[in-house]
Amino acid sequence: MKIVELILDEEQDNFVEAISVVENPAIEEDFVALKTETKEYKFAEVDKDKKILIGPILIPNKPIYRKNGDEEYYIYFSRETVKKASQLYLKQGNQSNSTLEHNSKIEGLTLVESWLVEDKENDKSNMFGMDLPLGTWVGAVKVENDEVWNDYVKTGKVKGFSIEGYFADKAELSQVNEEELYADEVLKELKDVLRGVELETYNDYPDAAVNSAKRAIKWKEENGSDCGTQVGWTRAGQLSRKEKISRSTIARMASFKRHQQNKDVPYSEGCGGLMWDAWGGSAGVNWAISKLKEIDNK
């Protein structure tokens, strides 16, 4: 079965957007809920009234099963990616971004402690009966939402943490980058030969791609959004105006296929669907993949 390494997607501004409390964490490690008055959830002697969930957020090099249609495979995160994700989550000020089962945003949950396991024998996680691999990102989340605590934590409906973020398939991304790098080198060598000659560009992408880009731009103008990068919104502008684009730009559109698992996220609930449409949606991405093959075969 295929094993895929995921890395941080540098096309996105917010790499790790939120921590979700879930019933079945993909990393298969439950958190411990600390509260002295409730014995079945008390794991260690702590101060009274501490409503804190402690557990692993992301474990390096742990295979996580995934299924996409008929395709089955495993994903994993390297120790370096876990470290970067933990740092960027705090650097971007996302400590209070939380969701329930990756569906609904919830208030009143804040990451109050965050650390990486660097010494298994002396790590704080040992106090709570955890045996976590080196490089694991561990967090303590303060719960100041009585509904979440009483209806989900105390009842055992949620058992661990899961992250929400934008990651890319390292192998696919490397392949695309190598192709673009090669194309750029060839163009540099041919500059003198091609002086005064305009390189061929294309705008035979479908109207559905144009409409997707227009829809994303309109929503951003009417509602405001911090999603995506300047590159992404420049692309949306080009597509919405039916401008001609180069092979290099088409290659970037084709590589955006790696985000297709986020394409159905509603605009108001995250960046996935909005940026997918900004890059031309399914019609635009599929056209780019086909067009790239056509150009290179030619």
matplotlib code that plots the C-alpha trace (Angstrom):
import matplotlib.pyplot as plt

x = [0.0, 1.3, 2.8, 2.7, 4.7, 2.8, 4.6, 3.4, 1.8, 3.7, 0.9, -1.2, -0.9, -2.4, -0.7, -2.4, -5.7, -7.3, -7.2, -10.3, -11.5, -12.7, -14.0, -11.6, -8.2, -6.3, -3.1, -4.8, -3.8, -6.4, -6.0, -6.5, -9.1, -8.1, -10.7, -10.3, -14.0, -14.7, -12.7, -13.2, -11.5, -8.9, -5.5, -3.2, -3.4, -4.0, -5.5, -9.3, -11.5, -8.9, -10.8, -7.8, -7.3, -3.8, -2.7, -0.7, -1.6, 0.7, 3.0, 5.9, 6.5, 3.2, 1.3, -2.3, -4.7, -6.6, -9.1, -10.0, -12.6, -11.2, -7.6, -6.2, -2.9, -1.1, 0.1, 2.7, 4.4, 8.2, 9.6, 10.7, 7.2, 5.6, 8.1, 7.3, 3.5, 3.7, 5.7, 3.6, 0.3, 1.4, 3.2, 0.1, -2.0, -4.3, -4.3, -8.1, -9.1, -11.0, -13.6, -15.7, -15.2, -13.8, -17.3, -18.4, -16.3, -16.5, -15.6, -14.0, -11.1, -7.6, -4.2, -2.4, 0.6, 2.5, 5.7, 7.7, 8.8, 12.6, 13.5, 11.3, 12.4, 11.9, 9.1, 6.0, 3.7, 5.0, 3.1, -0.1, 0.8, 1.7, 4.5, 5.1, 7.7, 10.4, 9.3, 5.6, 3.7, 1.8, -0.7, -2.8, -6.2, -8.1, -11.9, -14.1, -17.1, -19.4, -21.4, -18.3, -17.0, -20.2, -21.7, -18.6, -15.6, -17.4, -19.5, -16.5, -17.9, -14.5, -11.3, -8.4, -7.0, -6.8, -5.4, -6.9, -4.4, -3.0, -0.5, 1.0, 2.1, 5.9, 6.5, 4.0, 5.1, 8.8, 7.9, 6.0, 8.8, 11.4, 9.4, 9.0, 12.6, 13.7, 11.3, 12.7, 16.3, 15.4, 13.7, 16.8, 19.0, 16.7, 16.3, 18.7, 17.1, 13.7, 14.5, 11.6, 9.4, 6.4, 6.1, 2.8, 0.1, -3.4, -6.9, -8.9, -9.8, -13.5, -16.1, -16.7, -13.2, -13.8, -17.1, -15.4, -12.7, -15.3, -17.4, -14.4, -13.4, -17.0, -17.3, -14.0, -15.0, -18.3, -17.2, -13.5, -11.0, -7.5, -7.4, -4.7, -1.7, -1.2, -0.3, -3.6, -5.6, -3.6, -4.4, -8.1, -7.9, -6.3, -8.9, -11.9, -10.7, -10.1, -6.4, -3.9, -1.6, 1.8, 2.9, 4.5, 1.2, -0.7, 1.7, 0.9, -2.8, -2.3, -0.3, -3.2, -4.9, -3.3, -5.9, -8.9, -9.7, -10.7, -12.7, -16.1, -15.4, -18.0, -16.6, -17.8, -16.2, -12.6, -10.2, -10.4, -13.4, -12.7, -9.1, -10.1, -12.5, -9.9, -7.6, -10.5, -12.2, -12.4, -12.9, -9.8, -7.5, -8.6, -8.1, -4.6, -3.6, -4.8, -3.4, 0.0, 0.3, -0.8, 1.8, 4.6, 3.7, 3.8]
y = [0.0, 3.5, 5.6, 9.4, 11.9, 15.2, 18.5, 22.0, 23.6, 26.9, 28.1, 28.7, 31.6, 29.5, 26.1, 24.7, 26.5, 24.8, 21.9, 19.7, 17.6, 14.3, 10.9, 8.9, 10.8, 9.7, 9.4, 6.9, 8.5, 9.7, 12.8, 12.9, 15.2, 16.8, 17.8, 16.9, 16.6, 13.9, 10.8, 9.0, 11.9, 12.8, 11.4, 13.3, 15.5, 19.0, 22.2, 22.2, 23.2, 22.6, 21.7, 20.9, 18.3, 17.1, 14.9, 14.5, 16.7, 15.3, 12.3, 12.1, 9.1, 7.4, 5.9, 7.1, 5.2, 7.1, 6.1, 8.3, 6.6, 3.2, 4.2, 3.1, 4.5, 5.8, 9.3, 10.4, 13.6, 13.8, 15.1, 18.3, 18.9, 18.3, 20.8, 23.5, 22.9, 23.4, 26.6, 28.1, 27.4, 29.6, 32.2, 32.8, 33.3, 30.3, 29.2, 29.7, 28.2, 25.0, 22.8, 19.8, 16.7, 19.0, 20.2, 23.1, 25.9, 26.1, 28.8, 28.6, 26.2, 27.6, 26.0, 27.0, 24.8, 23.4, 21.4, 18.8, 15.6, 15.8, 13.6, 10.5, 9.8, 13.3, 14.6, 16.1, 13.7, 10.9, 12.4, 11.6, 8.0, 8.7, 7.0, 9.2, 9.1, 11.7, 14.8, 14.4, 17.7, 17.7, 20.3, 21.3, 22.8, 24.8, 24.2, 27.1, 25.9, 24.0, 22.4, 20.9, 19.7, 18.3, 16.9, 15.7, 15.3, 13.9, 11.5, 10.3, 11.5, 13.1, 11.3, 13.1, 15.9, 16.2, 19.1, 21.0, 22.4, 22.5, 19.9, 18.7, 15.4, 15.7, 13.3, 15.0, 18.5, 17.6, 16.2, 19.3, 21.6, 19.6, 19.8, 23.6, 24.0, 22.1, 24.2, 27.4, 26.3, 25.4, 28.8, 30.6, 28.8, 29.6, 33.3, 34.5, 32.3, 33.4, 37.0, 39.0, 35.9, 35.7, 32.3, 30.6, 31.2, 29.7, 30.6, 27.7, 26.7, 26.0, 28.6, 26.7, 27.6, 31.2, 31.2, 29.4, 32.1, 34.9, 33.3, 33.2, 36.8, 38.0, 36.2, 37.7, 41.2, 40.9, 39.1, 39.7, 36.8, 36.1, 32.9, 32.0, 33.9, 36.7, 34.1, 32.4, 35.6, 36.7, 33.4, 34.0, 37.4, 36.0, 33.2, 35.5, 37.8, 34.9, 36.0, 33.9, 31.9, 30.3, 26.7, 27.4, 28.9, 25.9, 23.6, 25.4, 25.0, 21.3, 20.9, 22.4, 19.0, 18.1, 20.2, 18.5, 16.9, 20.4, 21.5, 20.9, 23.1, 25.9, 29.4, 30.5, 27.6, 27.6, 28.3, 25.0, 25.5, 29.2, 28.7, 25.6, 27.8, 30.7, 28.3, 27.5, 24.7, 21.1, 22.2, 24.4, 22.0, 19.1, 21.2, 22.2, 18.6, 17.6, 20.8, 20.3, 16.8, 18.2, 21.0, 18.7, 16.0, 18.7]
z = [0.0, -0.9, 1.9, 1.4, 3.3, 3.8, 4.2, 4.9, 1.8, 1.2, -1.1, 2.0, 4.5, 7.4, 7.5, 10.6, 11.2, 14.1, 16.6, 16.6, 19.4, 18.0, 19.0, 16.8, 16.5, 13.5, 15.5, 17.8, 21.0, 23.5, 25.6, 29.4, 30.9, 34.1, 36.7, 40.4, 41.1, 38.6, 39.4, 36.2, 34.3, 36.9, 35.9, 38.2, 41.3, 40.0, 41.3, 41.6, 38.7, 36.0, 32.9, 30.7, 28.0, 27.5, 24.7, 21.5, 18.6, 16.0, 16.2, 13.7, 11.4, 12.4, 9.5, 9.3, 7.1, 4.5, 1.8, -1.2, -3.3, -4.2, -3.3, 0.0, 1.4, 4.4, 5.2, 7.7, 8.9, 9.4, 12.7, 11.0, 9.6, 13.1, 14.6, 12.0, 12.3, 16.1, 15.8, 13.0, 14.8, 17.7, 15.5, 13.5, 16.6, 16.2, 19.9, 20.2, 16.9, 17.7, 16.0, 17.0, 14.8, 12.1, 11.4, 13.6, 15.1, 18.9, 21.3, 24.7, 23.9, 24.1, 23.7, 26.9, 26.7, 23.7, 23.6, 21.7, 23.3, 23.3, 26.2, 26.7, 30.2, 31.6, 29.4, 31.1, 29.3, 31.5, 34.4, 32.6, 31.7, 28.1, 26.2, 23.2, 20.5, 20.3, 18.3, 19.2, 19.5, 22.8, 23.9, 26.9, 25.9, 28.5, 28.1, 29.2, 27.3, 29.7, 26.9, 25.3, 28.7, 30.0, 26.8, 25.0, 27.3, 30.3, 28.2, 26.2, 22.9, 22.2, 23.0, 21.3, 19.2, 15.4, 13.4, 10.5, 8.0, 4.6, 3.6, 0.3, -1.0, -0.9, -3.8, -6.1, -5.2, -5.8, -9.2, -10.2, -8.9, -10.8, -14.0, -13.6, -12.7, -15.8, -18.0, -16.5, -17.2, -20.8, -21.3, -20.0, -22.5, -25.3, -24.4, -27.1, -29.7, -28.8, -28.5, -30.0, -30.3, -28.0, -26.3, -26.8, -24.2, -23.8, -22.7, -24.0, -20.4, -19.9, -18.9, -15.7, -14.6, -15.3, -13.4, -10.4, -10.2, -10.5, -7.8, -5.4, -6.1, -5.6, -2.3, -1.1, -2.1, -0.3, 2.8, 3.2, 3.5, 4.7, 2.7, 0.2, -1.1, -3.5, -6.1, -5.7, -6.1, -9.0, -10.7, -9.9, -11.6, -14.7, -15.0, -14.4, -17.2, -19.5, -19.9, -21.7, -19.4, -19.9, -19.6, -16.2, -14.9, -16.2, -14.4, -11.2, -11.8, -12.4, -9.2, -7.2, -7.6, -4.3, -2.5, -4.0, -0.6, 0.6, -2.4, -0.8, 2.3, 2.3, 1.8, 5.2, 7.0, 5.8, 2.9, 1.1, -1.2, -1.7, -2.9, -5.0, -6.9, -7.1, -9.0, -11.4, -9.5, -10.7, -14.3, -14.3, -12.5, -14.7, -17.8, -16.7, -16.2, -19.6, -21.2, -19.7, -21.2, -24.6, -24.5, -23.5, -26.0, -28.7]

ax = plt.figure().add_subplot(projection="3d")
ax.plot(x, y, z, "-o")
ax.set_aspect("equal")
plt.show()
